[in-house]
Amino acid sequence: METQLGSDFASFKIGQVQVQYSGDPGLIRDYILTGIAGDQIQTLYELVIDGTLGGQRNQWEYTFTASGAFTKREKIIGRSTDNLEF
């Protein structure tokens, strides 16, 4: 993960980490209730990154497998509002 992020950004900060489970919903429910995971459940980690790329600072969402392999990167586009936010 660190290698991927270091090669993508001049500087970065991890803002949020979230665990994602994919597979059969019944098996995921059983895993959450019992803590026993089968090999049919895939665990992914989603990181929200504040990173500087090309002189511009943006937020990105990265997804990695449990072994740390990179799977996906998406730029986070903030919603624009007509109201002032404090």
C-alpha positions, 0 to 999 in steps of 0.5 A: 500500500505504502509503495503504491501511494508513495509512487502516486503522490508527492505527499499524502495523508490517510484520512479514513480506513474502512473494511469492506466484505464481498461475497454471499450476503448470508456468509458475510452475516454469519462471519459478522455474528460468529467471527469465523470467515470462510474462503468465500468472503473477500476482505478489502480495505478502502482508504481515503487519501488526501494527496498532492498530485501535479501540484494540486491537492485532492481526495482519492479513494483507494481499495486494496486487498487483504494482502495489500494488492492495489485494486482501484483508485477513484477521485472523490468529487465533493458536492457543491452547495449553495449554502455556506458551511461552517 
